[in-house]
Amino acid sequence: MIEAIDSPYIHAAGADTFQQLVLENSKAGPVLVNFWSKKAGPSLRQYPILDQLIHKYEGKVLLVNIDTDNEVTISKQYGIASVPTLKLFRHEVVAETLHGFQSADELSTLLEKYVARDSDQELALAIQNYSQGNRAKAFDSIIDAIVNDPANPRLPAALCKLLKYEKRYDEAINVIESLPPEIRSYEEIERLANELSFYSIAQQVSNVEELLKRAETRPDDLETMMQLSALHVVNKNHQTALTELARMMEIDSHYNNDYARKAILRIFNILGNEHELVIKFRPTLGRYAH
């Protein structure tokens, strides 16, 4: 039974243990949280599959069960409307969410994107080389690792992060666009792609002071607003960026192939669905849905 767990890889969490069991452990590796209820048949059918799969990975991923009937606060905090709901945590944030009963194959596909692989050791050595100044060797090592293990999404993610660090934004975007859909949909790569779209626009601004003056004298100039909002995202001023983009939609919601709406969605992806700014600005999109 789910209540009687006897495994080093499976735990039951409550409000007092969620921080340690889920958030802290997710810093070291993936933590799969199973929101369940003994009243729901699909939850009871799901658990044996989870149990078998988690033990297959022998500690590379942890399973934490949360009884939604008893843990109402946590369930509400993470927007649990039905069970089973599975949320995979990595680095203290929700990386993936699955609703309803999942087959063993579907769960394996999810977990394989996050569990440690042999190529992660090669990646660690490449990052070490980069930190020691061996930039060319580091890039070559990551590219070789991608060729040898194309199923590991952390490899192209790391490559794009290094390109971003070197302000080679368009190169990083090209790498992401060349990836197969199943790798491109990896949460970290999606977030990087969205960030890079703003960095690429901001990089085109040659003189920030002139841009700010133009924004004062021509407050409804849409190109200026687009560049300014990108700069705000780069500087982590997400609320200001969202406000600017919302104003763009009021002026012309179809400008530049619906840029403002798409940009807002990209910021939502960067922040995560549960972020307070996402909740605040989501109705803005609804007003221009048609």
BAMARDREN-826076 format. One line per field, with one value per residue (C-alpha): y, x, z; residue in one letter. Coordinates in steps of 0.05 Angstrom, whole numbers. Example, Ala and Ser with C-alpha at 12.3 -4.5 7.8 and 13.67 -1.06 7.14 Angstrom:
2
y <- (-90,-21);
x <- (246,273);
z <- (156,143);
resn <- (a,s);
//
This chain:
290
y <- (0,71,88,33,52,15,38,86,113,126,173,203,278,327,401,394,350,376,426,373,313,348,416,402,334,363,402,337,299,291,282,255,276,233,270,214,194,127,144,147,81,110,130,59,30,81,65,-5,22,79,32,-15,41,80,18,6,72,53,122,164,191,195,185,226,210,263,243,299,282,297,349,401,461,432,405,473,508,465,470,397,390,315,253,223,283,275,333,325,374,394,450,467,481,440,416,372,357,296,290,224,152,142,78,52,73,144,150,122,173,228,204,188,262,277,217,219,187,169,229,274,256,279,343,355,349,396,449,440,452,514,542,531,571,513,540,506,439,447,462,404,356,376,370,301,281,304,262,201,211,252,231,271,340,367,367,417,456,465,482,537,564,572,606,651,667,687,730,685,687,673,612,585,596,558,500,495,500,442,395,341,360,312,345,416,406,394,446,477,482,513,565,579,587,638,676,677,708,769,771,770,831,868,856,897,959,997,1055,1045,1119,1136,1081,1109,1180,1153,1118,1185,1225,1170,1130,1092,1071,995,977,1019,985,916,931,962,903,856,897,892,816,813,855,810,866,819,860,922,880,850,918,945,885,891,964,941,895,953,994,939,867,841,880,841,775,780,793,821,761,711,750,749,673,667,706,661,601,632,648,584,577,587,653,712,754,699,696,772,781,719,756,806,751,732,801,793,719,735);
x <- (0,22,15,63,126,191,242,301,277,204,177,112,113,71,73,130,174,160,218,270,242,223,256,323,331,313,379,417,372,301,244,178,119,57,-6,-55,-118,-140,-210,-186,-179,-128,-83,-83,-69,-13,26,52,80,114,142,173,201,232,269,295,333,364,366,377,306,264,189,151,77,29,-40,-85,-140,-94,-47,-96,-49,6,-44,-76,-8,9,-59,-79,-149,-149,-110,-64,-22,53,101,175,218,289,329,269,220,168,201,145,72,31,-44,-80,-57,10,37,106,131,104,137,203,204,195,247,300,305,325,363,439,473,545,550,537,607,635,595,624,695,678,652,715,757,717,726,801,803,804,743,755,767,704,660,690,679,605,593,625,582,519,538,550,488,436,382,413,380,428,484,454,427,497,524,472,486,559,541,494,549,594,537,532,457,440,486,451,383,407,430,362,325,366,346,294,226,231,296,274,213,258,238,307,318,249,265,333,301,252,306,351,296,298,374,378,332,367,435,412,405,470,454,410,406,381,329,304,300,262,214,200,190,153,118,73,128,120,191,219,171,192,266,254,214,269,320,275,273,349,354,303,252,196,138,160,170,100,70,104,81,10,11,36,-24,-71,-40,-36,-44,-23,41,100,62,30,98,71,26,81,131,84,78,154,159,106,149,211,175,133,57,53,91,51,65,38,-26,-31,-20,-55,-122,-87,-79,-152,-175,-140,-154,-196);
z <- (0,-12,62,82,45,59,9,9,-58,-39,15,38,48,88,99,149,105,35,36,53,16,-49,-57,-24,-56,-124,-122,-127,-175,-202,-152,-178,-134,-138,-116,-102,-64,-37,-63,-136,-173,-224,-166,-139,-208,-219,-157,-174,-239,-203,-150,-202,-244,-187,-162,-232,-228,-161,-129,-192,-181,-117,-112,-60,-49,-25,-2,-27,22,81,50,26,32,-12,-62,-68,-73,-134,-166,-160,-189,-203,-185,-200,-218,-224,-218,-231,-190,-209,-176,-131,-188,-225,-290,-316,-300,-321,-308,-302,-306,-342,-372,-356,-424,-416,-348,-373,-430,-379,-329,-381,-396,-324,-293,-294,-354,-370,-416,-356,-332,-399,-391,-321,-349,-406,-358,-316,-378,-394,-324,-331,-396,-445,-482,-550,-517,-475,-535,-575,-517,-509,-584,-585,-525,-561,-622,-578,-534,-572,-522,-464,-465,-413,-465,-514,-455,-428,-497,-505,-436,-453,-519,-481,-430,-489,-518,-579,-576,-648,-649,-588,-620,-682,-639,-606,-672,-699,-641,-650,-620,-561,-539,-556,-510,-450,-399,-390,-465,-475,-422,-454,-522,-494,-457,-519,-561,-516,-512,-588,-593,-537,-569,-629,-585,-596,-550,-490,-473,-542,-537,-470,-500,-559,-512,-478,-542,-580,-525,-575,-623,-625,-647,-589,-541,-567,-557,-489,-464,-486,-446,-385,-392,-398,-335,-299,-295,-316,-288,-326,-389,-383,-372,-434,-475,-450,-473,-541,-547,-531,-587,-639,-616,-685,-692,-720,-725,-656,-624,-558,-544,-561,-519,-459,-467,-469,-404,-373,-393,-362,-296,-291,-288,-213,-211,-184,-246,-292,-251,-252,-328,-354,-361,-408,-460,-452,-473,-540,-552,-613);
resn <- (m,i,e,a,i,d,s,p,y,i,h,a,a,g,a,d,t,f,q,q,l,v,l,e,n,s,k,a,g,p,v,l,v,n,f,w,s,k,k,a,g,p,s,l,r,q,y,p,i,l,d,q,l,i,h,k,y,e,g,k,v,l,l,v,n,i,d,t,d,n,e,v,t,i,s,k,q,y,g,i,a,s,v,p,t,l,k,l,f,r,h,e,v,v,a,e,t,l,h,g,f,q,s,a,d,e,l,s,t,l,l,e,k,y,v,a,r,d,s,d,q,e,l,a,l,a,i,q,n,y,s,q,g,n,r,a,k,a,f,d,s,i,i,d,a,i,v,n,d,p,a,n,p,r,l,p,a,a,l,c,k,l,l,k,y,e,k,r,y,d,e,a,i,n,v,i,e,s,l,p,p,e,i,r,s,y,e,e,i,e,r,l,a,n,e,l,s,f,y,s,i,a,q,q,v,s,n,v,e,e,l,l,k,r,a,e,t,r,p,d,d,l,e,t,m,m,q,l,s,a,l,h,v,v,n,k,n,h,q,t,a,l,t,e,l,a,r,m,m,e,i,d,s,h,y,n,n,d,y,a,r,k,a,i,l,r,i,f,n,i,l,g,n,e,h,e,l,v,i,k,f,r,p,t,l,g,r,y,a,h);
//
